[in-house]
Amino acid sequence: MNVVIMQPFYLFLRKHFHQIQRADTYIFMDDTQFVKNGHHNRNRIKGLQGYIWLTVPIYHHFGQVINEVKIDNSKNWRKKHWGSILQCYSKAPYFKKYYEFFEDVYQRNWDMLVDLNIYLIENISKFLGINHTQFLRLSSINVQNDNPTQRLIDICKYLGAKRYIIGTRAKDYMEEWRWKDTGIILEYFEPKYPPYPQLYGDFLDNCAIIDLLFNCGPESGKYIWENYEI
């Protein structure tokens, strides 16, 4: 069984959905520290003049974990985000196919950031044709260890994992020696992807997944797991 453990970011990138596609069980690491000015509550889309950042306003205090972060609904962020998405993608080839879902998302009242992010990730996974992956929240498993690497190993053992897939940035903190004799394969995964058809001129990489979805629709997988380099 392949396991991926990942913090739930806002809207995600295509590499994140590639990890979901490869996972049998995908764990949302929702009980680790929230990173201010990171991708937990923001991502970027492509507009006529280039990148546009979409940021979900939040109430934040030092030491707060992800599943404690509340959205600041005193700011009209839902109208702003939906307006930006409409402006950037209303003419995209597959916008109408997914229009109703995203309109509903930005009409709903969201209190907790983690609920918004996970709802988006799980449903966009279905749009991409990913139906085999089981999603869990790490807070529901309650496997604790003060050592970060050992905690990952303990989680994998708890789930019966044979392979743990993680981005190459994890090498900076991973104690690889701890994985020896666990029977679990540690796989670093940071693929390179080809450009895909976009609106507005030259290709811009690392946009939120909705850029690919609205432009390529059911064919999006061709630009993720069907065509990539390691």
N, C-alpha and C positions, 0 to 999 in steps of 0.2 A: 504494500500500500504506500502510495506517495502522499506525503504530508507537507503542507505549506502553512507557515505561521506568519501573519502579516498584520501590521496596524491598519485600521480602516481609514483611508484617506478620502477626501472629497472627489468624487467622480473617477478617480484612478486613471492610469495610463495604460496603453495597450500591453506593455510588458507585465503589468499586474494581472491582467486578464489571461495572459498566456500562462502565468503560474496557476491561476484558477483552473484553466483548461487541463493542465498537467496533474492537478491534485485529485486524489480520491477524497481526501478530507482537507478542508481549508479552514484554518482557525483565525478568527479575527482577534488579534491581540489588543483587547480593549481595556486591559487593566494595567497598562504601562503609562509612563509619564507623557502628558500632552506637551508637544513642542510648539511654542509660539512662533508665528511667522513661517511655519512649515506647511506641508500639504494636508495636514489634518482637516483644515477648514478652508482651503483655497486651491484653485487650479486655474489653468488658463486655456482659452479657446482662441481661434483664429478669426480676426476681423479684417476689414478692408485695409487697415493701416498696420496690421501685424497682430502680435499677441494682445489679448485682453484678459486681465485677471478677474476672476470671480471669487470673492471672499465672503464667507459666511461669518457675520459678526458674532462674537461669543463673549461670555463672562469668564474671565480667566484669573486665576491666582496661582502663585508659585507652588509647585509640588502636586498640582492637580493631575489626576489620571484621566485617560481619554473618556471613560464612561461616566465621568462626573461633569463633563463640560456642557454647560447649558448655552443655548443659542440666545443671542440678544435680539429678541423680536420687537424691541422698541424702534429698531431700524427696519425700513421696508426693503430688506434684502431680497425677498422672494420676487417682488415685482421687478427689481433691478436685474436680477439674474435671468429671469424669464424674458425680460425685454431685450437683454443683450443676446440671448440665445436666438430669439426671433429675428433680431436684426442681422445676426451673422449667418444663420442657417435656413431661413425660411425658403430660400431658393435652392437649397441643396437637394440632390436627387431623391433622397429617402427621408426627408424631413417629415412629410405627411404620414409616413408609415409609423412613426414613433411620436407624433405630435401629441396625441391625447394623453399618453402616459406622462410625458414630461410636463405638460400643462397641469395635469392633476397633481404631480409632485409639488409644483410651486404654488398651488392653491391650498395645499394642506398646511395645517399648523404643526410645526415641528418644535419640540421643546429641547430634546437632547441631540447633540451633534452626532453621536454614534448611531442613533436610530436612523437619521437621515442618510448617513454615509452607507450603512449596511443595506438599507432598503434599495438605494440606487445600485449598489454593487450586485446584489443578488438578482435584481430584475434585468439589469443590463447584461449579466451573464446569460440569462435565458434568451435575450435578443440575439446574442452572439452564438447561440446554439449549444451552450454549455448546460447540460442537464444531468450529468452524472456525478457532479461534485457535491459532497455533503458540507454544509456550512455550520460552524459552531462558534460560539463566543468563548474566549479563554476564561472569562470570569465565571462561566457556568461549569467549568471543569475543576477549577480550584486545585491546581497542581502548583505548589509553591517551592521555591528554592532560592536562597540568597545569591547563588552564583548564576548569572544569566545563561551561560552555556549549559550548565548542568540542568537548569530548568527546562531548556529546550529538549534536552535528551530525555528527561523524565516525562515530558508531555508526549514525545514520540513513542516512548515505551508504553505509556498509558493507552495510547491509541493503537498500538500494534504496528507501528510504521516500519517499513523496510527501507524507505528512502526519504530524506529530508531535503527539500529544495529551497534554496535561499539565494538572494542577490549577492553579487560579489562584494558589495560594500560591507557586508558582514564580516569579511576577513579581518577588518580592523579590530574587531573585539572578540572574534571567535577563538576559543581555546580548542584547537583542532584535536589535540592529544586526548581530550576527554571522550571523543567519539570512537577511539580505538577499542576494539573488543565489545562494542555495543551491539554489533550485528546490523547497524543502521548505516546506510550509505549517505554521506554528506555530499551533496551536489551543489556547487555554486553555479548560478544561472543568470547570465546577463547578455541575452541575445541582441543581435543587430537586425533591424528591420528595413525593408525597402520603403521608398516613398509610396504614397497612395494618392489618388486623385483628390484634390482640394479645390475650394473656391479661392479666388483672390490671388492669382499669381504664383510666385515661387513657393515651393513646399516648405512648411515649417514643421519641424519634428517636436515630439514631446508635448503635444496638445492633449487635453482631456479626452477620454475615450469617445465622447459624443461627437467630436470632430470626425473621427473615422466612421462612426455609426451612421451619422447623417449623410456622409458622402458616399459610403460604400454599402450600407445596409447589410443584407444577408451574405454578401460577398466579403465582409470584413475579415473573416478568418483567413482569407488568402493573403492578407497583409500582416498576419500575426503568426499563427502556428503552422501555416502551410508554406511559408516563405521567409526563412530567417537564417542568420548565420550565428554561430557560437564564437 
